[in-house]
Each structure stands twice: as structure tokens, then as C-alpha cells.
């Protein structure tokens, strides 16, 4: 009989001949498209993939269809399924159970298939052991990021701008940077030793570890710049100086010049060591030398961590179980990093800017549990938050409407997620503008993303960018600051570069009467070696290496400290608004 007649007999009635064929495991099925040739099972042509036949075998087993089971087993035998697939799908266990099937054909075929797989497994295991014995195993050094191509001297120069706590965390968590003669932990040790040698005598005589003494000294020796949208703050070893309007913290008669705020009756006697930054914020956070934070300003969304008043005229302490290292102020929220590397956020959670997986309001500091690694820096924009980890990754969350999260799209993120484009590049610091983000890399490169309609990205165009892009800043960037419509970069040589929009207010350093947009990075403050930069909403503050303070831009709230409520630009011979003698 031909194939057609043979097929018709199988589908019409289960005759004795058909039952005998099925018991001998030689019954084909029309749907299977398998041509079984007696005595030549290894040459069976099969259509369909291994996953498809595994699924068919499981369906047939459930329906207890002997014909379908036999067809599927023949197909799996002909396809020569890899042992990895068999182990992954636990296929041997399922086929071994079929050996107990009441149908002799199914049981016989299942048994032979299991034995075949067993022999193949033994052969592959034996071959693997032989290869492992004879092969010469050579440990390859991890390639790692290309940053070590800069050379040890260049990296050491960049590391001098990293705060000591970040340096210690960097040393502990970045062993994978070893490559060839380059050793980042070794460089960290060298920088720490160099800074320790510069400690004053009274610091070296303290009966504490050298690292603790270095932390204690560096907290007090350096000036710190900070503030909010229309307020500027300078922290010195001895006092807090502020100017501008921060929700009545400063009386109107003292807003136009840098001066100690009168309303400080609750300030700690040991002084402050850190101040928040926020170009879109209307509140300020201060951290004292015991790690306690003090908040003042607008509290409409509980961004001060309290619910008793919509406004705070005096910095009031906000208790937290951990010591605070750094604090950032967003438009309606606050974020901090503790000395142990944990991140806490609170305030308005719209768009997921708090990173808790929701958009609700948090009236008290709440830890961001999704961040499992040690954090070293945090920055907050109008509606987004960015966190730098000790391993060099950058996490972002919140509003992504103009690409400020760097995720390649404009979608909001309710929890902090790594910026994939910057993984492996090692981010040192981050600065959030109103709707854009600046990331400083250990290599000295500056990557930007987000809103670019005012030229604040410095990429030569006015388009928004959702994917982090390297900005063409001359030199190696060690710090950056972001305002609402402008950005500032500081290089390792102390040069200051700026880009963005100037609305006849001098924020780019040009003449006051000029309204311009600069999509290119322009150098300002020629002849001044800068060490720190800060951007408010529409003004900029720069600290020189001798402690002098320069400010320019919008001054309608007295935030420039020039003594008036007018805007100010830079001239060819800029005059500092504060000098070292005034800060002592």
C-alpha cells in the first residue's frame, strides 16, 4: 500500500495492524511531517524546533495520547537535543516517567531514549575532564574601563578634587580597576597620604586614626558653596554667610550682602560642614559637624521633613539615625546621602522623583531601599533626582519628560535605575539643573542630557538630548554646576567654562544689555584659578583658590551679595564680592 492508503487506515480505524505498529514505535502521524524509515531512525527528517516538540510532548502526556507521545519522542531523538537543553527543561525526568506508561511502545521508546541520553552525558563529561586536564588555563586580566590610559599622574590630579570620604569608599569598592601597572586603590592611598602630610600639627597630635583626623580637618579647612534658586550661601570654618531671599531666613535689610543670618538662634555651636544645592529650590539644608541636618525655607510639600508649618524662618534640626554627608534640594523635595552610603528622600513624590516606586508625598525622611550599593553623591532638579554610587554608576529617577534621566527616552521612572550609557565609565559627580543633568567622569569627560532649548547642554544646538552625550569642554572637567537655563564646568587647571541663555542679566558673564544664547562652552574669569562653582536659578557663584568669591547673573533678590538688588556681569578685571579676610 502507498503512503496515502497507509495514512487513511491509521485515521479510519484502530485495526490490529495499527496497534501492532504503535507498539513497535513505528507509527507515523500525518500532522508530524515525519517519515519514519525502518532501521534508519537517525536519518529521520524533522520539521519544527526543539522547544516546539518539547511542548508537544508535554501536551500529549497530559492528554495521554500514545500516538502523539511516540511522534514527539521520535522527533526529539532525531533532532539530537543538546544536553544543556535537556538539563534546563528537566526533559530526562519527564521521559523517564514515560517508561512506566501502560503502552509498551511508549515505554520502550522512552527507555531507549533515556539510555541514549545517559551515554551522551557520560561521554561529554569525560571529554570535558580531558580538556580541562590538558588545556593550559591562563587568567586574563579584566580589560576594565579605558580611564587608566590617562596615566597615573593625570588620575592623581583628578582625585585631588574628590572629597576624602568618597576617596575612601572608592578605594574599598573599586579593586577591578587594577590593570597592568595602573592601580586605582594604590593611587587613592597615595593621595590620602599626601593630604595627611598637609595636616596642621594640632591635627596630627590627636589620638585618632590618620583618616579620621583627615576627615575632621578637611571638613573645617575648606569653604563650601551652596544655596537655592535665589539665595547664595558660603560656609567657612568659622561662620555661615548668606545673601538673597530664602523664605525670610534673611531679613530684607541684610539680603543684598553676604552676612551671617540673624535668625540662627538654633544653629549648632560646632558649626556647619555642608550646604545643599538646588537651582529650582526655595529651601536650604545645612549639615553640622556631627552629621545632623538643619533645614530652612519653603515647606509647602513637607520638604523640610515637618508638617507643623508651611514655612520655616529658622534652620531647625531634622533628626536622622545616620550621620548625613551630603544634602540636595529639589523644587519640592529633599535628598541626602549618609556617611554609610544610604540615600533618604522626602517631600513631593510626583513623577517618582523620591525613588520609592510611587508618586506620593513623604512627610519624613525615608530610605530608598532599591539602592543596594554605597552612594557617595546626590543631586536634585526640578522634578528628578540623580545618585552617584561608589562603584561609579549613576542612578536617576523622576520626571523624564525632556530626557533628563539619560535613559534614552522621555518616560518617568519611579525608582532609581542605572544610566546604561554611563555604566563602566565611572561617574565621579553629578549636577541636576531644572530639566537637564551633567555627569563628571573620572576620565575628566563631561556627559550631558536633558533639556537643551536654551543651549545649556553646550552641544552646539538647541535640541533636547535623551541619551548622555559627551560635551566638548576644553580640558579635564573635575566639577560642574547646573542652573535653570545655563551650565558651568570647572577643569583641573582651574578654568571656568559656561554655556546657556542670558536674558540681559549677565548670567553668562557678558554685558548686561545683551540677551544671547551660547550653545558652545565659553571661558570666563580669565586669570582666576577656580576651585568650586555653584549655580542658582539664574546666577553663578565661583570660589577661587585663594578663597575669594565671585558672583554674577540675576541679583533681583540680593543673591549676588554685591550690596544691591540689581544684576551683575563680569568685566575684564572682575572684583571678588568676598575676600579671605572677610571669611575668617
N, C-alpha and C positions, 0 to 999 in steps of 0.2 A: 504494500500500500504506500501511496505517496504521502508526503508531509501533510497535505490538506486533509486527506482521509484520516490520517493518524490524529490530527488536531480535532476533527469532528467527533471522532469516537471518544476522546477524552472529555469533551464538553457535553456529550449527549447522555451517557450513562456510565456509572462506575462499574464497568464489567470486571470480570475476574482477571483478565489480562492487564487492565489498567491498575488494579490493586497490586498485582504482582510487580508491575513496573515501578510503582511508587515505593514498594518495599525494597526493591533493588536500587533505589535512589537514582533512577534513570528517567523520571517523568518530567518532561519539559512543560512549561506553561506558555500560552500564546502571548500573554502580556509581558513576560520577562524578556523576550527577544534573545533567548539563549539557545544556541544549537548544541545540544549535548551529543558528543560522538563517543560511542562506546570504546572504552580503553584509552581515550585521549583527553582526559579531563583537564590537563594542563594547557591544552590548546583551545580552550573554550573562549570564543569572542563574547564580550560582555559590554552592554551599553549601560550607562549610569555610573555615578560616583560612589565611592565607599560610604560616605555619610548617608546617601540615599538608600543603599542596600542595608545598612545597619538599621535605619528607621523602618524599612520594610520587614526585616526580621523581627523586630520588636512588635510591630503591629500584628504580624502573623502569629507570633507566640501568644499574644493576648487573645486573638480570635481562635486559637487552637486549630489553625488551618495547616494540615500536613503538607499539602501541595506547595503552599506559599513558603513554608519554612524550608522545605527541601530546595526550592528555587533560590531562596536567599542564601542558603549555606553554600550551594554550588557557585553562586556569584562571588561570594567572599573568598572562596577557595581559589577561584580563577583570577581574581584581582590581586592576589598575593598581598594582603593588607600588611602594612608595616607594623612592627611590634610596638612602636611608640603609640600608634593609633589604637591598637588592641588594648594596651595598658590604660591609656587615657579614658577610653569608653567602657572599661571593665568588660570587654567583649568575651574574654575567655571564660569568665564566671557564668555569663548568660548561656554560652554554648555548652558548657559543662553540665548545666542543669537540663539541657535538652537530651542528654544521654539517658535520662530517666523517662523519656517520652514513651508512651504506650505503642506508638508507631515504630516498628522495627527499622524502617528505612531512615526515619529521622534520627533515631538513637544511634544507628550505625554510622551515618554520615557525620553526626556531631562528634562521636568518639574519635573518628579518624582525623577530623579537623583539629580537635584539641591536641591529639598526639603530634600532628604535624607542627602546630604552633610551639609545642613544648620542645621539640627537636630544634626548631629555628632559634628559640630563645637561648638554648644551651650553646648552640654554635656561635651566635652573636656575642654572648657573654665571654666565651673562650677567646674569640677573636679580639674582643675589646681588651682583655687582660694581656694578651700577647703584645698588642700595640702599645699598651701602657708601659710594659716592661722594656721594650726595645727602643721606644721613642725617647729622644732627649728633650726633657722639659726645660724650657728657658723662660724665666719670669721676665715679662716685658714691663717696663716702667710705664705708668699711665701717662698718656700724652698731656692731659690737663689743658687748661686754657692757655692761650698764647701770650699771657701777660709777662712771663719771665723773659721773653725776648727783649724786653726793655733794658734788662741788666739790673744788677743789684743796686747800683748807685741811684738809678732813676726811681726804683721802687722804694728805696730807703727815704729818698726825698719826699715821695708821696706819703709815706707812712708817718712822717713827722707832723702831718696835718690831722692825723686821726687821734681822737681822744684816747686817753690811757686805758679806760675800761674796754673800749672797742678793740684796742690793740691786744689786750689780754685774752678776750674772747676769740679774736682772730687766731691767736697763737694756739689756743686749745682745740679749735674746731677745723683747722684747715691743713691737716697733715698731707692731704692729697696734692698739695701744690708742689711737693718735692719733685724735682725733675733735673737730672744731671747735677751740676754744681749749684743750681739755684735751690734755696731752702727758705721758704717764707717764714716758718717759725723761727729759724735762725736770725732772719732779718728783724723780726719782732723783738727778739731778745737783745739784739744789738741796739735797736732804737730805745728800748726800755733802759738799758744800761747807760746810754748816752744821756738820757733825760735825768736819770738818777744822779749822775755826776754833777748835774747842774743844780741840784737841790741846795738851798742855803744851809748853813751849819746847824742852825737850830732845828731844822727838819731832819738832818741826818743823825742827830743825837737822840731822837725819840726812840723809845724802846718798843718799836713796832717793826714789822717787816718793811723792806725797802719799797715793795709795791704799794703797801698801804700808805707809807709816807709820801710816795709819788702821787697817789690819788689825792691825798689830803692837800698837798702843795698845789697841784695843778688846778684843783677846784677854786683856789683862792688867788692864784697869781694872775690869771688871765681875765680880760674883760669879756663880757658876753653881750651880744646884741639881740634884740627881740622886739616884740610889740604886736600890734594888731593892725587893722585896716587904716586907722587914722591916729595911731599912737606909737611912739618910739620909746624903748627902754634900754638903758645901758647899765649893766651890772659891773661894779668894780669890787675889789677886795673889801672896801670899807663901807660902801653905800649903794643905794639904788637911785638912779637918776632917770627921770621920765619927762616926757613932754607930749602934748597933744590931748585929744579927747578920748577918754576911755570910761564912758558912762559915769562921769562925775567923780572918778577916783582923784583926779586933779582939779582943784578949783580953777575957775576961768582966769583968774589973775596970775596963775602960775603955769598955764598951759603952753605959753609961747617959748619958754626956755627950759633946757634940761635942768631939773632941780629935784631934790628929794621930795616925794609926795608928802603933803601934810597929814593925810589920813593914813597913818601907819602905826596906830597905837597897838595893833595886834601883831606886828611883824616880829619875827623871832630874833632874839639877841645875837645868835650866832651868824646871822646874815644869810643871804641867798647865794646859790651857786648856779642856777639855771633859770631861764625865762622862756616862755612859749613864743612861737612864731605862727602868725596866721594872717595872710593878706586879705582874707574875707571875714575875719572875726571881729566881734565887738567886745571881746573879753580877753583877759590876760591871766596866764598861770605862772607862778613863781615856785621854785623848789629851794628849800633851805638846805643847809649843810648836814642836816640829819635825815634828809630824804623825804621830808613832809612837803606836800604841795599846798599852795595858798592861791586862791582864785578871786578875781575881782572883775566886775563889769556886768554885761548883759546876762540874764538868767531866764529868758523867756521860754527856753526849751530844756531847762534843768541842766544846762551845760556846765554849771558851777557845782553840780552834784548836790543840790539842795532844792527844796520845794517851798520854803517859807516865804520867799520874796522874789519878784521878777527882776530885781536889780541889787547889786552889792557894791557899795561905795568904798568898802574897806577890804583889803585882802584877808580872807578868812580861811583857816586851815581846813583841809578835807582829809580826814584820816583814811589810811590805806594800810593793810597789813604789811605790805612790802615797801622798801625804800624806792623812791622814784628817781630815775636817772634823767629822763627827758620828757618834755611835755609839749604838745602841739594843740593849737586852737583852730577849729574849723568854723564855718559860718554859724552853725547851730549845734556843734558837738565838740567834744574834747577827747584826746587820746594821750596815753602816757606809756612809757617803757620803764620797767623797774630794773634795778641793778641785777636781778637774777634772769632778766631777759623775757619777762612776761609782758603782755600787752593788755591794757584795760581801756575801755571806751565807754562813753555815756553821753546823753543828750538826745537830740532828734535823730532817729534812725532811718529817715526817709531814704529810699533807693538802696538801702543796705550799707550805708556808709559806716555803721558801727561794727559790721562784720560778724554779727551774731546769727545770721541766717534769717533775719526778719527785718521789718521796717518800723518796729515800734519804738517808743520813747523809753530810754533808760534814765531813771532819776538818780542813780548812784553808780559808781564805777563797777563795771562788770568785766570779768576776764574774757578775752577772746579765746575760747577753748580750741578752736580749729587750728590755731597756730601752735604747732608742737615743737618747733625749733626755737633756739635762743634768738631773740630780737635785740637789735642794737640801736636802731633809729626809727622814728616815726614822723610823719608829716601829714597835715590835714588841709584840704582845699575847701572850696565852697560846698561840694557835695560828695567828695571822695576822700579816701584815706590810703596812704602808702606806708608800708613797713619794710625795713631792710633787716635781713637775718644775718647772723654771724657767719653763715656759710656762703654769703654773697648773693643769695636770692632776693628778689624784690616781689613783694605781695601787694596787691591792690584790691580794693572793694569799693562799692558805692555807685555813684552815677557815672555812666559811661557814654552819655549822650553825644559827646564830641570826640570820643576816642581817648580820653584822658587816662583810662585804665591800662592802655597799652596792650590790650588783648586781641587787637586786630579787628574788632567790631565795636559797635556803639551800644552794646547791651549792658544793663546794670548787673552788678554782682553782689549778692547778699552776704557772701563770705570771702575772706581774703584768699586769693588764688595766685600762684606764681605767674609772673610775666614770662611766658615761654621764650620770647625772643631774647631775653637777657639772661637766661639760665646758662651757667658756665662762663659768663663774662665777669662775674664778681663785682657786684654793686657795692660801693662804699657809703654813699649818702644819697638822699632823695629830697626834693623840694616840690611841694604842690602849689600851683597857682590857683586862680579861680576855676579854670577848667582845663588846665594843662599840667604836665608833670615833667620834671627834669631829674635825670638819674646820672650820678657821677660814678664812673668805674675806676677800679684800681689802676687800670692802664692809663688813666688821665683823659679818657674819652668822655664826652657828654652826650647822652641819648635823650631825645625829647619826643613827646607825643601829646596829642590832645588838640585843643582849640588853637588855630593859627591865623585867625582872621585879622588880627592886629599885628602880625609879624613877630609875635612873642616866641615862636619856635626858632627863629633865626635860620630858616632853611632856604631863604631866597624866594619864597612865595607866600601867599595868604590862605593856603588851604589847610583844613583840619587834617591831622595825621593820626590814624588809629593804631599804627604799628610803630614801635620805638625806632627812631632814626637817628643816626649819628649827626650831631651838629658840627659845622665847620668852624669851631673855635680855635684860633691860633694858640699853640702851646698845650701843655698838660693841665687839664682842669682839676682842681682839688676841692672846690666848693661851688655851690650855686644857690641862687635865691630866685623866687618867682613871685611876681605881683599879679594884679588882675589883668593887665594888658602889656606887661613887659617882663623881661627876664635878665638876670645878671649872672655872669660867670667869673670866677676867680681862678687864675692859673698859679702854678707852682712858683713862678717868678714874681708874684705879687701884682700882676697886671689885672685890670678890671675891664671886662667887655660887657656890652649891653645891647639889647635889641627890643623891638616892640613899638608901641604907639605913644606919641607925645601929643597931648591935646593943649598946646600953648601953656603948659605948666612946668616945663623944664625937666620932666622925669627922665629923659634920655640924656640930659646934660647939655642939650642945645639951647639956643636963645629962647627966652620965654615967649616971644611973639610968634615963634614958629610952631606950626602943627604939622607933624610929619609922622610917617611910618617907616621904620627901618627893619627890613627883613634880613639884613646882614648884621653880624656882630661887629660893633664899633668900639674901639678902645677909648676909655675916658680916664680922667685923673692921671695924666702923664706926669711922670716924676714922683709919683706917690707909690710906695710899696705897700699894698694892702694885705691884710691877714684875715678879714672877715667881712661878709656882706649880708645885708638884710633888706627885704622888700616888704613895704606895706602895700596898701591898696594901690596907691599912685605915687609913692615916694620911695626913696632908696637911702640907706644909711651904710657907710663904709668905715671900717676901722683900719687905720694904718698900723704898721709895725712899731711905731713909736708911741702908740696909744691915742693918737689924735683921731677925732671923729668928724667925718664929712657927711653932709646930708643935702639932698636936693629933690625937687619934684613938687607935688601939691603940698601946700602948707596952710590951707584954709582953717585947719583945726589946731594949728601950732605944732604939728607933729615934726617939723624940721628943727625946732629949738633955736631958731635964729632971732627970736625976740619979737616976731610979728606973725600975723595970720595971712601972709602972702606966699606965693610960690617962689621958688628959687632955682636958679640954674647953676651950672658950673662955668667958671671963667678959665682963662689960660693959667691963672695963678690962684687956684682955689684956696679959700681960707677955712681952716677947721672950725667947726662950731664948738668943739670941746678940745681941750689940751690935757696933757698928762697931769699938769699941776692942778687942774680943776677936778680931776678924778681921784686924787689922793685924799 
